[in-house]
């Protein structure tokens, strides 16, 4: 009954959908992988609140560049 319940369920469903459907592909856009990582970080921030400090930086020239799915999150 947290104020973040709806948001966390939405992010978790996006993660699960990605892992079920996108992870089977040979290649996905880098931007999709980065969105997955950001959603995962957001979920962990909600879970650990002020007990967790995360610093995330990205510098990308081409978000459409193809990469293997889940390669950055392993």
C-alpha positions as CSV (number, residue, x, y, z in Angstrom):
1,X,0.0,0.0,0.0
2,X,2.9,2.3,-0.7
3,X,2.5,5.4,-2.7
4,X,5.0,3.9,-5.2
5,X,3.0,0.7,-5.8
6,X,1.5,1.6,-9.1
7,X,4.8,3.0,-10.4
8,X,6.8,-0.1,-9.3
9,X,4.3,-2.5,-10.8
10,X,4.5,-0.7,-14.1
11,X,8.3,-0.7,-14.1
12,X,8.4,-4.4,-13.1
13,X,6.0,-5.3,-15.9
14,X,8.1,-3.5,-18.4
15,X,11.2,-5.4,-17.2
16,X,9.4,-8.7,-17.4
17,X,8.0,-7.9,-20.8
18,X,11.5,-7.0,-22.0
19,X,13.0,-10.3,-20.7
20,X,10.2,-12.4,-22.1
21,X,10.0,-10.9,-25.6
22,X,13.1,-8.7,-26.4
23,X,15.8,-10.9,-24.8
24,X,15.2,-13.6,-27.4
25,X,16.2,-11.3,-30.3
26,X,19.8,-11.3,-31.7
27,X,20.1,-7.5,-31.4
28,X,18.2,-4.6,-29.9
29,X,18.8,-0.9,-30.0
30,X,21.2,0.4,-27.3
31,X,18.5,2.9,-26.2
32,X,16.2,0.0,-25.3
33,X,18.9,-1.6,-23.1
34,X,19.6,1.6,-21.4
35,X,15.9,2.1,-20.6
36,X,15.8,-1.3,-19.1
37,X,18.8,-0.4,-16.9
38,X,17.2,2.9,-15.8
39,X,13.9,1.2,-14.9
40,X,15.8,-1.4,-12.9
41,X,17.7,1.3,-11.0
42,X,14.4,3.1,-10.3
43,X,13.0,-0.1,-8.9
44,X,16.0,-0.6,-6.6
45,X,15.8,3.0,-5.5
46,X,12.2,2.5,-4.5
47,X,13.1,-0.7,-2.7
48,X,16.0,0.6,-0.7
49,X,14.9,4.3,-0.4
50,X,17.6,6.3,1.3
51,X,19.8,3.2,2.1
52,X,21.0,3.1,-1.5
53,X,23.0,5.6,-3.5
54,X,23.4,5.1,-7.2
55,X,25.3,7.2,-9.6
56,X,24.5,6.6,-13.3
57,X,26.0,8.4,-16.3
58,X,25.7,7.7,-19.9
59,X,27.3,9.1,-23.0
60,X,25.9,7.7,-26.2
61,X,26.4,8.7,-29.8
62,X,23.8,6.4,-31.4
63,X,20.9,5.1,-29.3
64,X,19.9,3.0,-32.4
65,X,23.2,1.0,-32.4
66,X,22.4,-2.7,-32.1
67,X,23.7,-4.7,-29.2
68,X,22.9,-8.1,-27.7
69,X,20.0,-8.0,-25.3
70,X,20.8,-7.9,-21.6
71,X,24.5,-7.6,-22.2
72,X,24.9,-4.4,-20.1
73,X,22.8,-5.7,-17.2
74,X,24.7,-8.9,-16.6
